[in-house]
Amino acid sequence: MTAVAASSQGAAAPGEPEGPPVHVRTAFGVRDSVPRPRPHLPGPAWSCDGVLLRPVSDTVLAAWSAATLEELASGGVDGVRLARPVRASDGRRVVSGWSACHDVAGEVRPRHDDVVAVSLRLHRATARLSRPRLVDDRDDILARADRAAFGEKQVPLDPETGGDLFTELARRRVATTLPLQLVHGDLFGTVLFESAGEDQTPPAVLDVVPFWRPVEWAAAVVVVDALAWGGADAGIVTRWAHLDQWPQMLLTGLLFRLAVHAQHPACTKESLRGLEHAARVITELL
């Protein structure tokens, strides 16, 4: 079989992730398309004649995210492009562990302050959405870490990969009075930009990872991630200091990421170093 023929069947080259199989492409109306890998996106993705196909690990979350993006797109989000979902021929939003949306230009870039700005703009739009059942039903690592960060649930945490630091920092947590709403709590490394610098094309959001928390907390998680893994300068914490109850939001964002790290089986003491750096920067504000 030639390389082109293999590609048309969704086969991957040696060492590459497997592309979308024929029955998935058929379901989403792009059966005869040759899948083209889209590097520099969050996770594996293939472009098929204007449709972006991506494997998903949580079909319930992926289906909810697609429905939410459809609802947001009906009213639009100022200054943000939304990847409009594509439904399968039978109406499904997920087929055999694959989701689809209209292809969007851009790639993930280290524009950390711009991602914080995207978070704030996106959440002006999500404020009109009601609390989804999914927020209460989820019991994955992210959901458990979220509840632990806000002191709502005790979660077993590996002391060596973040548990000890979590316990130390949790003593500095105080109650906040910010309003709660639907927010995307995992925007870092997922927002697409068409260029490395300023441009006229709005950044793009591919999906929504739901939490029922303050808008400021979602922005703080982006800052924590940027400090820990994105090489952001320490000044990012002060550039957004005008946000309400910012030091505590940074703290709970940091606790959230520590709780994720300390639960994840693949995390190590070495991979904790980024969060230790973020902790040193953030604790100066507390």
PAMI-220814 format. One record per residue: residue number from 1; x negated, y negated, z of N, C-alpha, C in turn; residue in three letters. Coordinates in steps of 0.001 Angstrom, whole numbers, always signed. Atoms other than C-alpha are relative to their C-alpha. Layout:
% residues N
[pt NUM [X Y Z] [X Y Z] [X Y Z] ALA],
...
END
This chain:
% residues 286
[pt 1 [-852 +1193 +0] [+0 +0 +0] [-882 -1236 +0] MET],
[pt 2 [+786 +1226 +65] [-1348 -3447 -904] [+267 -858 +1212] THR],
[pt 3 [-164 +910 -1139] [-1821 -6201 +1665] [+1297 -769 -107] ALA],
[pt 4 [-1246 +752 +189] [+1078 -8143 +137] [+1197 +876 +319] VAL],
[pt 5 [-1121 -905 -273] [+3351 -5125 +281] [+139 +237 +1492] ALA],
[pt 6 [-69 -207 -1443] [+2425 -4497 +3895] [+593 -1206 +689] ALA],
[pt 7 [-530 +1215 -614] [+3145 -8104 +4747] [+1490 -105 -228] SER],
[pt 8 [-1426 +131 +292] [+6527 -7951 +3031] [+834 +944 +845] SER],
[pt 9 [-718 -901 -883] [+7442 -5066 +5316] [-136 -401 +1465] GLN],
[pt 10 [+149 +472 -1365] [+6516 -7079 +8396] [-1177 +632 +713] GLY],
[pt 11 [+1146 -624 -647] [+3333 -5093 +9022] [-1060 -1038 +294] ALA],
[pt 12 [+1043 +936 -392] [+456 -6818 +10736] [-1353 +514 -443] ALA],
[pt 13 [+1373 -382 +262] [-3177 -6856 +9795] [-596 +562 +1283] ALA],
[pt 14 [+614 -572 -1211] [-5469 -4925 +12160] [-341 -1083 +1021] PRO],
[pt 15 [+300 +948 -1064] [-5692 -6725 +15495] [+1001 -1124 +142] GLY],
[pt 16 [-1000 +1056 -70] [-2727 -9016 +14785] [+1312 +552 +554] GLU],
[pt 17 [-1312 -460 -478] [+713 -8864 +16465] [+879 +437 -1166] PRO],
[pt 18 [-908 -492 +1031] [+3375 -7000 +14531] [+1004 -1082 -386] GLU],
[pt 19 [-937 +1006 +478] [+5527 -9268 +12365] [+1436 +497 +24] GLY],
[pt 20 [-1423 -374 -49] [+9328 -9264 +12051] [+322 +1120 -981] PRO],
[pt 21 [-327 -1119 +889] [+10611 -5952 +10655] [+1119 -354 -978] PRO],
[pt 22 [-957 +264 +1080] [+12854 -5709 +7607] [+1411 -183 +535] VAL],
[pt 23 [-1396 +98 -439] [+16102 -5139 +9514] [+258 -1304 +761] HIS],
[pt 24 [-151 +1288 -673] [+15483 -8275 +11598] [+87 -1117 -1044] VAL],
[pt 25 [-49 +1019 +1055] [+14737 -10365 +8510] [+1329 +69 -751] ARG],
[pt 26 [-1290 -160 +682] [+17843 -8933 +6882] [+1115 -633 +820] THR],
[pt 27 [-1048 +539 -872] [+20003 -9864 +9864] [+19 -1516 -23] ALA],
[pt 28 [+70 +1462 -11] [+18777 -13454 +9752] [-50 -603 -1404] PHE],
[pt 29 [-163 +527 +1354] [+19154 -13770 +5982] [-1270 -289 -751] GLY],
[pt 30 [+1273 +265 +696] [+15489 -13739 +4951] [-704 +1323 -311] VAL],
[pt 31 [+552 -1343 +204] [+14997 -10101 +3994] [-1183 +0 -955] ARG],
[pt 32 [+1023 -68 +1041] [+12896 -10766 +894] [-1146 -984 +206] ASP],
[pt 33 [+1080 +940 -288] [+10703 -13409 +2504] [-1253 +745 +454] SER],
[pt 34 [+1270 -521 -507] [+7020 -12653 +3064] [-339 -761 +1276] VAL],
[pt 35 [+253 +715 -1262] [+6451 -13494 +6764] [-1387 -641 +24] PRO],
[pt 36 [+1261 +751 -81] [+3784 -16154 +7212] [-270 -346 +1451] ARG],
[pt 37 [+272 +295 -1413] [+2161 -16277 +10659] [-140 -1496 +239] PRO],
[pt 38 [+134 +1404 -404] [+2415 -19643 +12429] [-912 -79 +1221] ARG],
[pt 39 [+897 +144 -1153] [-680 -20061 +14590] [+248 -1328 +703] PRO],
[pt 40 [-85 +1245 -774] [-916 -22766 +17244] [+1425 -284 +482] HIS],
[pt 41 [-1311 +111 -627] [+2625 -22127 +18436] [-41 +786 +1312] LEU],
[pt 42 [-11 -758 -1258] [+3532 -20848 +21906] [+470 +1433 -227] PRO],
[pt 43 [-336 -1388 +238] [+3410 -17116 +21331] [+48 +323 -1482] GLY],
[pt 44 [-55 -402 +1411] [+3615 -15104 +18104] [+1232 -573 -695] PRO],
[pt 45 [-1114 +553 +781] [+5794 -16613 +15363] [-318 +159 -1479] ALA],
[pt 46 [+143 -139 +1442] [+6369 -16104 +11663] [+1035 -870 -707] TRP],
[pt 47 [-892 +809 +819] [+7846 -18472 +9100] [+464 +826 -1191] SER],
[pt 48 [-594 -790 +1085] [+10220 -16838 +6606] [+978 -887 -763] CYS],
[pt 49 [-861 +845 +833] [+11598 -19201 +3937] [+800 -996 +830] ASP],
[pt 50 [-663 +1039 -774] [+12371 -21995 +6380] [+610 +457 +1307] GLY],
[pt 51 [-500 -534 -1266] [+13355 -19719 +9271] [-1195 +476 +820] VAL],
[pt 52 [+1077 -402 -904] [+11041 -19256 +12242] [+495 +1161 +851] LEU],
[pt 53 [-361 -1197 -755] [+11225 -15762 +13755] [-1032 +227 +1103] LEU],
[pt 54 [+892 -192 -1145] [+9796 -15092 +17231] [+492 +1165 +855] ARG],
[pt 55 [-403 -1056 -949] [+9789 -12012 +19491] [+262 -619 +1363] PRO],
[pt 56 [-345 +509 -1325] [+11367 -12581 +22900] [-77 +1145 +994] VAL],
[pt 57 [+112 -1035 -1033] [+10780 -10727 +26157] [+1265 +130 +831] SER],
[pt 58 [-1233 +16 -793] [+14088 -11659 +27795] [+1148 -380 -926] ASP],
[pt 59 [-1041 +266 +991] [+17050 -11320 +25459] [+1122 -866 +557] THR],
[pt 60 [-1056 +813 -607] [+19548 -12837 +27903] [-416 -1464 +35] VAL],
[pt 61 [+506 +1366 -47] [+17397 -15911 +28420] [-89 -602 -1391] LEU],
[pt 62 [+132 +510 +1362] [+16716 -16239 +24692] [+1357 -359 -595] ALA],
[pt 63 [-1336 +287 +514] [+20414 -16051 +23829] [+580 -1240 +668] ALA],
[pt 64 [-477 +1197 -698] [+21279 -18622 +26513] [-709 -1246 -520] TRP],
[pt 65 [+768 +1142 +488] [+18492 -20925 +25311] [+499 -443 -1370] SER],
[pt 66 [-493 +342 +1333] [+19737 -20756 +21722] [+1355 -703 +76] ALA],
[pt 67 [-1310 +627 -148] [+23296 -21570 +22792] [-133 -1414 +561] ALA],
[pt 68 [+201 +1319 -595] [+22034 -24494 +24879] [-578 -976 -1012] THR],
[pt 69 [+551 +861 +1037] [+19962 -25875 +22005] [+1077 -400 -1012] LEU],
[pt 70 [-1113 +334 +895] [+23049 -25674 +19782] [+851 -1109 +600] GLU],
[pt 71 [-817 +1013 -666] [+24993 -27686 +22348] [-720 -1346 +48] GLU],
[pt 72 [+762 +1247 -44] [+22224 -30265 +22752] [-103 -632 -1384] LEU],
[pt 73 [+147 +524 +1358] [+21788 -30580 +18997] [+1266 -688 -480] ALA],
[pt 74 [-1259 +622 +438] [+25473 -31478 +18604] [+59 -1476 +381] SER],
[pt 75 [+39 +1403 -409] [+24805 -34714 +20491] [-1329 -665 -264] GLY],
[pt 76 [+1328 +525 +262] [+21127 -35091 +19656] [-735 -379 +1274] GLY],
[pt 77 [+862 +427 -1106] [+18217 -35937 +21929] [-897 -1099 -533] VAL],
[pt 78 [+761 +1147 +488] [+16689 -39356 +21467] [-1501 +257 +116] ASP],
[pt 79 [+1443 -126 +2] [+13039 -39093 +20449] [-531 +1406 +96] GLY],
[pt 80 [+435 -1395 -73] [+12940 -35291 +20408] [+678 +785 -1120] VAL],
[pt 81 [-568 -945 +963] [+13388 -32795 +17589] [+326 +1307 +717] ARG],
[pt 82 [-376 -1299 -548] [+15225 -29624 +18543] [-46 +1038 -1106] LEU],
[pt 83 [+19 -1098 +962] [+14565 -26356 +16773] [+1392 +629 -27] ALA],
[pt 84 [-1382 -480 +60] [+18100 -25551 +15643] [+38 +1510 -204] ARG],
[pt 85 [-44 -1463 +111] [+18870 -21862 +16225] [+705 +456 -1276] PRO],
[pt 86 [-641 -671 +1134] [+19817 -19576 +13335] [+633 +1281 +529] VAL],
[pt 87 [-681 -1221 -446] [+22400 -16896 +14024] [-126 +1082 -1067] ARG],
[pt 88 [-5 -1129 +919] [+22331 -13446 +12516] [+1336 +61 -736] ALA],
[pt 89 [-1209 -99 +820] [+24930 -12461 +9940] [+1216 +431 +805] SER],
[pt 90 [-1119 -431 -833] [+27043 -10893 +12682] [+235 -940 +1179] ASP],
[pt 91 [-215 +999 -1039] [+26798 -13969 +14926] [-937 +92 +1182] GLY],
[pt 92 [+908 -146 -1136] [+24153 -12670 +17314] [-1122 -1042 -47] ARG],
[pt 93 [+1126 +934 -91] [+21445 -15024 +18544] [-1328 +734 +183] ARG],
[pt 94 [+1190 -827 -160] [+18977 -12214 +19290] [+265 +1352 -645] VAL],
[pt 95 [-135 -1291 +681] [+18423 -9117 +17142] [-1256 +819 +277] VAL],
[pt 96 [+1119 -913 -275] [+16239 -6257 +18366] [-1204 -707 +605] SER],
[pt 97 [+1088 +691 -667] [+14219 -8582 +20556] [-612 -1135 -795] GLY],
[pt 98 [+491 +1118 +810] [+13831 -11346 +17932] [+1048 -1109 -21] TRP],
[pt 99 [-873 +1160 +154] [+15274 -14852 +17851] [-442 -788 -1228] SER],
[pt 100 [+297 +757 +1215] [+15406 -17277 +14943] [+472 -1441 +147] ALA],
[pt 101 [-395 +1406 +64] [+15532 -21011 +14413] [-497 -568 -1317] CYS],
[pt 102 [+525 +682 +1172] [+15038 -23421 +11552] [-1442 -387 +271] HIS],
[pt 103 [+1423 +273 -183] [+11313 -23825 +11039] [-219 -1481 +262] ASP],
[pt 104 [+324 +1384 -338] [+9842 -26987 +12534] [-1493 -207 -165] VAL],
[pt 105 [+1404 +312 +200] [+6590 -28657 +11624] [-653 -366 +1321] ALA],
[pt 106 [+747 +402 -1169] [+3882 -29181 +14203] [-687 +1170 +675] GLY],
[pt 107 [+698 -1008 -788] [+1708 -27327 +16663] [-228 -534 +1403] GLU],
[pt 108 [+291 +406 -1374] [+844 -27365 +20338] [-1314 -772 +18] VAL],
[pt 109 [+1201 +836 -91] [-1659 -30145 +21062] [-137 -523 +1427] ARG],
[pt 110 [+210 +471 -1379] [-3234 -31488 +24278] [+381 -1459 +189] PRO],
[pt 111 [-521 +1361 -183] [-1077 -34615 +24393] [+858 +0 +1265] ARG],
[pt 112 [-675 -300 -1257] [-223 -34228 +28058] [+980 -1084 +431] HIS],
[pt 113 [-923 +1060 -393] [+1297 -37630 +28788] [+1222 -32 -915] ASP],
[pt 114 [-1132 -43 +926] [+3443 -37303 +25677] [+958 +1127 +357] ASP],
[pt 115 [-875 -1098 -423] [+4755 -33958 +26972] [+827 -421 +1219] VAL],
[pt 116 [-772 +524 -1141] [+5741 -35647 +30246] [+1121 -897 -508] VAL],
[pt 117 [-1022 +886 +572] [+7579 -38278 +28198] [+1107 +797 -675] ALA],
[pt 118 [-998 -881 +605] [+9328 -35515 +26228] [+903 +579 +1081] VAL],
[pt 119 [-780 -556 -1104] [+10414 -33958 +29516] [+1061 -990 +473] SER],
[pt 120 [-948 +1007 -485] [+12035 -37198 +30662] [+1096 -276 -1025] LEU],
[pt 121 [-1014 +251 +1031] [+13786 -37786 +27329] [+954 +1182 -143] ARG],
[pt 122 [-845 -1189 +119] [+15028 -34213 +27060] [+992 +82 +1145] LEU],
[pt 123 [-863 -176 -1162] [+16449 -34319 +30561] [+1035 -1101 +162] HIS],
[pt 124 [-1126 +947 +80] [+18442 -37450 +29915] [+1162 +655 -737] ARG],
[pt 125 [-1049 -695 +750] [+20345 -35232 +27479] [+556 +1195 +771] ALA],
[pt 126 [-502 -1175 -720] [+20541 -32103 +29658] [+810 -380 +1240] THR],
[pt 127 [-771 +434 -1173] [+22068 -34180 +32462] [+1498 +227 -194] ALA],
[pt 128 [-1432 -184 +253] [+25455 -33717 +30784] [+419 +1471 +41] ARG],
[pt 129 [-312 -1425 +8] [+25238 -29917 +30951] [+250 +507 +1419] LEU],
[pt 130 [-343 -553 -1318] [+26717 -27905 +33789] [-1020 +1047 +424] SER],
[pt 131 [+927 -1004 -541] [+24837 -25508 +36022] [+329 +1365 -590] ARG],
[pt 132 [-279 -1316 +602] [+24482 -22196 +34172] [-87 +1120 +1034] PRO],
[pt 133 [+70 -1172 -878] [+25102 -18873 +35880] [-1380 +624 -26] ARG],
[pt 134 [+1310 -610 +168] [+21741 -17782 +34551] [-986 -458 +1070] LEU],
[pt 135 [+900 +514 -1031] [+19977 -20003 +37097] [+108 +822 +1275] VAL],
[pt 136 [-226 -773 -1227] [+21517 -18015 +39949] [-232 +1496 -203] ASP],
[pt 137 [+99 -1435 +265] [+21379 -14612 +38249] [-1437 +468 -205] ASP],
[pt 138 [+1370 -401 +311] [+17687 -14638 +37315] [-761 +431 +1253] ARG],
[pt 139 [+846 -455 -1100] [+15264 -12722 +39499] [-1365 +413 -553] ASP],
[pt 140 [+1313 -264 +562] [+12057 -12868 +37482] [-1057 -781 +782] ASP],
[pt 141 [+1095 +668 -711] [+8673 -14249 +38522] [+243 -1492 +106] ILE],
[pt 142 [-223 +1452 -31] [+9586 -17822 +37567] [+1100 -374 +981] LEU],
[pt 143 [-1123 +310 -897] [+12893 -17741 +39433] [-400 +173 +1461] ALA],
[pt 144 [+433 -212 -1380] [+11338 -16301 +42577] [-988 -1078 +435] ARG],
[pt 145 [+967 +1048 -325] [+8478 -18809 +42439] [+685 -1339 +237] ALA],
[pt 146 [-766 +1242 -164] [+10954 -21668 +42071] [+633 -68 +1382] ASP],
[pt 147 [-661 -10 -1316] [+12897 -20645 +45179] [-1021 -69 +1131] ARG],
[pt 148 [+1041 +59 -1029] [+9688 -20116 +47142] [-560 -1410 +115] ALA],
[pt 149 [+589 +1342 -12] [+8356 -23546 +46151] [+856 -982 +784] ALA],
[pt 150 [-910 +907 -695] [+11442 -25266 +47560] [+413 +537 +1372] PHE],
[pt 151 [-269 -525 -1336] [+11487 -23143 +50710] [+1327 +697 +144] GLY],
[pt 152 [-1307 -650 -43] [+14702 -21346 +49788] [-97 +1518 +182] GLU],
[pt 153 [+167 -1443 -80] [+13259 -17835 +49789] [-1461 +305 +260] LYS],
[pt 154 [+1353 -471 -218] [+10189 -16080 +51111] [-312 +1099 -1014] GLN],
[pt 155 [+396 -929 +1050] [+8342 -14204 +48387] [-1379 +551 +338] VAL],
[pt 156 [+1339 -549 -230] [+5409 -11794 +48850] [-992 -547 -1020] PRO],
[pt 157 [+1011 +602 +861] [+2333 -13543 +47447] [-1363 +571 +336] LEU],
[pt 158 [+1356 -497 -200] [-1142 -12140 +46974] [-859 -1115 +588] ASP],
[pt 159 [+778 +1077 -628] [-3336 -14143 +49382] [-1172 -468 -844] PRO],
[pt 160 [+1218 +341 +724] [-6389 -14017 +47105] [+267 -719 -1311] GLU],
[pt 161 [-278 +635 +1292] [-4650 -15248 +43943] [+988 -1156 +124] THR],
[pt 162 [-825 +1189 -177] [-2769 -18168 +45434] [+851 -16 +1235] GLY],
[pt 163 [-874 -60 -1163] [-840 -16989 +48459] [-508 -811 +1181] GLY],
[pt 164 [+551 +763 -1122] [-3195 -18485 +51037] [+102 -1503 -246] ASP],
[pt 165 [-93 +1422 +317] [-3319 -21842 +49259] [+1449 -465 +36] LEU],
[pt 166 [-1428 +320 -75] [+477 -21775 +48925] [+408 -251 +1448] PHE],
[pt 167 [-370 +139 -1408] [+869 -21255 +52686] [-557 -1286 +596] THR],
[pt 168 [+633 +1220 -515] [-1553 -24071 +53463] [+732 -1251 -474] GLU],
[pt 169 [-630 +1201 +570] [+120 -26567 +51130] [+1473 -99 +372] LEU],
[pt 170 [-1427 +32 -332] [+3688 -25567 +52035] [+257 -729 +1316] ALA],
[pt 171 [-167 +720 -1263] [+3123 -27083 +55495] [+185 -1501 -228] ARG],
[pt 172 [-91 +1430 +304] [+3029 -30504 +53797] [+1259 -333 -797] ARG],
[pt 173 [-1251 +185 +742] [+6392 -30025 +52112] [+1043 -652 +904] ARG],
[pt 174 [-1104 +644 -721] [+9225 -32323 +53207] [+1227 -5 -906] VAL],
[pt 175 [-1248 +0 +770] [+12858 -32436 +52140] [+85 -1243 -881] ALA],
[pt 176 [-203 +1124 +910] [+13714 -34636 +49177] [+1493 -201 -246] THR],
[pt 177 [-1412 +352 +178] [+16950 -36343 +48210] [+339 -277 -1453] THR],
[pt 178 [-229 +267 +1419] [+16722 -36413 +44445] [+1156 +851 -528] LEU],
[pt 179 [-1098 -789 +578] [+19751 -35310 +42396] [-522 +1168 -817] PRO],
[pt 180 [+351 -1206 +741] [+19682 -31881 +40805] [+766 +51 -1308] LEU],
[pt 181 [-653 -184 +1296] [+20478 -31052 +37202] [-726 +1098 -762] GLN],
[pt 182 [+669 -979 +844] [+19587 -28643 +34425] [-1272 -603 -581] LEU],
[pt 183 [+1268 +452 +573] [+15908 -29018 +33493] [-724 +1179 -636] VAL],
[pt 184 [+923 -957 +617] [+13394 -27210 +31307] [-1269 -23 +853] HIS],
[pt 185 [+1095 -12 -961] [+10752 -26122 +33804] [-1292 +586 -504] GLY],
[pt 186 [+1205 -645 +522] [+8108 -24728 +31455] [-389 -621 -1342] ASP],
[pt 187 [+247 +702 +1254] [+7357 -27373 +28820] [-1467 -28 -412] LEU],
[pt 188 [+1427 +78 +348] [+3555 -27384 +29013] [-372 +1110 -983] PHE],
[pt 189 [+443 -983 +976] [+2042 -25660 +26003] [+1073 +495 -932] GLY],
[pt 190 [-1093 -442 +880] [+5360 -25404 +24165] [+537 -1110 -898] THR],
[pt 191 [-495 +1127 +804] [+6000 -28876 +22687] [-874 -137 -1248] VAL],
[pt 192 [+726 +69 +1269] [+5033 -29256 +19016] [-154 -1448 -456] LEU],
[pt 193 [+309 +1305 +557] [+3359 -32346 +17558] [-556 +182 -1405] PHE],
[pt 194 [+474 -114 +1373] [+2651 -32996 +13895] [-1422 -491 -176] GLU],
[pt 195 [+1373 +483 +115] [-651 -34785 +14516] [-596 -130 +1389] SER],
[pt 196 [+691 +91 -1280] [-3272 -35176 +17215] [+235 -1341 +679] ALA],
[pt 197 [-196 +1329 -572] [-2571 -38891 +17691] [+1436 -447 -107] GLY],
[pt 198 [-1349 +542 +111] [+420 -41191 +17615] [+529 +185 -1414] GLU],
[pt 199 [-623 -114 +1318] [+2809 -40498 +14740] [+1464 -365 +124] ASP],
[pt 200 [-1390 +418 +27] [+6307 -41373 +13694] [+976 +1169 +102] GLN],
[pt 201 [-868 -1163 -89] [+7649 -37816 +13784] [+176 +394 +1455] THR],
[pt 202 [-193 -370 -1405] [+9237 -36976 +17145] [-536 +1397 +292] PRO],
[pt 203 [+426 -1347 -389] [+7811 -34000 +19030] [+1186 +957 +3] PRO],
[pt 204 [-1048 -1016 +121] [+9743 -30741 +18826] [-6 +945 +1202] ALA],
[pt 205 [-198 -962 -1088] [+11135 -28425 +21512] [+648 +1246 -594] VAL],
[pt 206 [-451 -1248 +604] [+11651 -24770 +20610] [+1053 +727 +818] LEU],
[pt 207 [-943 -731 -840] [+13629 -23482 +23585] [+147 -708 +1333] ASP],
[pt 208 [-239 +569 -1328] [+14811 -24190 +27125] [-149 +1107 +1035] VAL],
[pt 209 [+139 -919 -1133] [+13708 -22405 +30308] [+681 -665 +1184] VAL],
[pt 210 [-863 +764 -906] [+16414 -23336 +32837] [-352 +89 +1479] PRO],
[pt 211 [+73 +124 -1457] [+16051 -24525 +36413] [+995 -1080 +399] PHE],
[pt 212 [-930 +1015 -529] [+18441 -26554 +38567] [-771 -809 +1040] TRP],
[pt 213 [+922 +758 -832] [+16007 -29096 +39943] [-21 -1471 -429] ARG],
[pt 214 [+99 +1403 +400] [+15191 -32822 +39869] [-782 -162 -1312] PRO],
[pt 215 [+721 +345 +1226] [+14067 -34345 +36582] [-1480 -235 +307] VAL],
[pt 216 [+1376 +323 -366] [+10944 -35554 +38386] [-832 +1254 +254] GLU],
[pt 217 [+711 -1256 -232] [+10045 -31993 +39364] [-462 +615 -1313] TRP],
[pt 218 [+382 -565 +1299] [+10056 -30819 +35750] [-1185 -761 -588] ALA],
[pt 219 [+1137 +802 +469] [+7729 -33703 +34849] [-1256 +353 +796] ALA],
[pt 220 [+1146 -337 -849] [+5484 -32802 +37793] [-606 +1341 -384] ALA],
[pt 221 [+529 -1299 +417] [+5170 -29191 +36604] [-891 -164 -1230] VAL],
[pt 222 [+843 +274 +1175] [+3839 -30489 +33276] [-1350 -548 +440] VAL],
[pt 223 [+1242 +605 -481] [+1257 -32573 +35147] [-875 +1043 +692] VAL],
[pt 224 [+758 -1069 -660] [+212 -29615 +37336] [-662 +902 -1036] VAL],
[pt 225 [+540 -871 +1045] [-226 -27423 +34264] [-1114 -686 -779] ASP],
[pt 226 [+1007 +740 +758] [-2145 -30136 +32423] [-1302 -108 +781] ALA],
[pt 227 [+1197 +61 -839] [-4553 -30501 +35351] [-667 +1366 +114] LEU],
[pt 228 [+536 -1334 -261] [-4955 -26773 +35901] [-583 +659 -1236] ALA],
[pt 229 [+388 -775 +1182] [-5267 -25516 +32343] [-177 -834 -1269] TRP],
[pt 230 [+65 +798 +1217] [-5126 -28422 +29903] [-1150 -976 -77] GLY],
[pt 231 [+1118 +935 +27] [-8214 -30405 +30843] [+411 -1450 +157] GLY],
[pt 232 [-469 +1383 -182] [-6171 -33492 +31743] [-869 -721 +1017] ALA],
[pt 233 [+739 +799 -963] [-7927 -36331 +33552] [+849 -207 +1250] ASP],
[pt 234 [-700 +145 -1277] [-7055 -36921 +37195] [+954 -1179 +5] ALA],
[pt 235 [-865 +1175 +48] [-5445 -40241 +36283] [+1423 +287 -414] GLY],
[pt 236 [-1364 -313 +420] [-2397 -38441 +34916] [+957 -17 +1182] ILE],
[pt 237 [-905 -14 -1156] [-1034 -38147 +38459] [+442 -1409 +381] VAL],
[pt 238 [-370 +1374 -351] [-1068 -41922 +38944] [+741 -694 -1137] THR],
[pt 239 [-710 +632 +1122] [+175 -42804 +35452] [+1512 +223 +86] ARG],
[pt 240 [-1430 -283 -141] [+3534 -41272 +36404] [+480 -209 +1433] TRP],
[pt 241 [-317 +190 -1422] [+3549 -42426 +40020] [+1237 -854 +227] ALA],
[pt 242 [-1232 +782 -144] [+6556 -44694 +39334] [+1230 +910 +132] HIS],
[pt 243 [-1134 -914 -123] [+8767 -41583 +39305] [+336 +207 +1477] LEU],
[pt 244 [-470 -90 -1391] [+10860 -41160 +42449] [-603 +1201 +725] ASP],
[pt 245 [+498 -1048 -892] [+9363 -39162 +45328] [-1071 +862 -685] GLN],
[pt 246 [+987 -651 +857] [+6451 -38326 +43055] [-981 +895 +757] TRP],
[pt 247 [+937 -909 -679] [+3947 -36958 +45605] [+628 +1335 +386] PRO],
[pt 248 [-655 -1249 -371] [+6463 -34397 +46872] [+379 +827 -1225] GLN],
[pt 249 [-294 -743 +1216] [+7492 -33484 +43332] [-1255 +685 -538] MET],
[pt 250 [+1258 -632 +392] [+3847 -32863 +42486] [-302 +1202 +900] LEU],
[pt 251 [+267 -1090 -934] [+3533 -30732 +45613] [+872 +1213 -310] LEU],
[pt 252 [-865 -1156 +285] [+6560 -28572 +44819] [-311 +596 -1370] THR],
[pt 253 [+440 -529 +1291] [+5402 -28289 +41205] [-1234 +869 +152] GLY],
[pt 254 [+1204 -777 -262] [+2028 -27082 +42461] [+334 +1297 +739] LEU],
[pt 255 [-419 -1211 -712] [+3661 -24649 +44911] [+668 +991 -948] LEU],
[pt 256 [-656 -854 +994] [+5766 -23316 +42056] [-1035 +767 -814] PHE],
[pt 257 [+1008 -665 +812] [+2732 -22592 +39905] [-868 +961 +824] ARG],
[pt 258 [+744 -913 -862] [+831 -21076 +42836] [+788 +1280 +256] LEU],
[pt 259 [-838 -1173 -246] [+3765 -18768 +43541] [+105 +879 -1241] ALA],
[pt 260 [+31 -790 +1238] [+3862 -17713 +39883] [-1316 +771 -75] VAL],
[pt 261 [+1326 -598 +128] [+130 -17060 +39894] [-193 +1147 +990] HIS],
[pt 262 [+223 -985 -1055] [+146 -15131 +43179] [+915 +1214 -122] ALA],
[pt 263 [-854 -1164 +260] [+2902 -12793 +41908] [-436 +771 -1242] GLN],
[pt 264 [+277 -584 +1319] [+1491 -12122 +38450] [-1119 +1039 +93] HIS],
[pt 265 [+1016 -1055 -140] [-410 -8811 +38201] [-1275 -266 -797] PRO],
[pt 266 [+1186 +251 +823] [-2799 -10173 +35550] [-863 -1134 +533] ALA],
[pt 267 [+751 +1145 -511] [-3940 -13171 +37609] [-1091 +454 +961] CYS],
[pt 268 [+1171 -344 -805] [-7267 -13169 +39421] [-460 -1214 +801] THR],
[pt 269 [+590 +1123 -732] [-9302 -15279 +41823] [-644 -986 -970] LYS],
[pt 270 [+628 +883 +976] [-11111 -16652 +38771] [+1034 -877 -709] GLU],
[pt 271 [-1019 +790 +693] [-7916 -17744 +37034] [+704 -975 +928] SER],
[pt 272 [-581 +929 -970] [-6865 -19497 +40249] [-735 -1338 +19] LEU],
[pt 273 [+831 +1195 -143] [-9626 -22091 +39865] [+659 -1252 -557] ARG],
[pt 274 [-677 +1166 +558] [-7566 -24367 +37665] [+1017 -583 +963] GLY],
[pt 275 [-985 +480 -969] [-4806 -24564 +40248] [-678 -563 +1249] LEU],
[pt 276 [+757 +580 -1116] [-7385 -25171 +42975] [-447 -1417 -338] GLU],
[pt 277 [+363 +1354 +436] [-8605 -28153 +40953] [+1212 -927 +66] HIS],
[pt 278 [-1220 +817 -59] [-5034 -29417 +40573] [+357 -331 +1440] ALA],
[pt 279 [-313 +236 -1414] [-4554 -29032 +44330] [-883 -1101 +586] ALA],
[pt 280 [+897 +1041 -518] [-7612 -31178 +45078] [+437 -1385 -461] ARG],
[pt 281 [-439 +1295 +532] [-6309 -33967 +42844] [+1301 -432 +657] VAL],
[pt 282 [-1343 +347 -478] [-2720 -33832 +44096] [+4 -304 +1504] ILE],
[pt 283 [-30 +227 -1445] [-3462 -33603 +47821] [-526 -1375 +385] THR],
[pt 284 [+441 +1377 -294] [-5155 -37005 +47634] [+1160 -982 +48] GLU],
[pt 285 [-1177 +867 +0] [-1685 -38481 +47077] [+927 +268 +1174] LEU],
[pt 286 [-954 -390 -1038] [+8 -36703 +49979] [-281 -728 +1327] LEU],
END
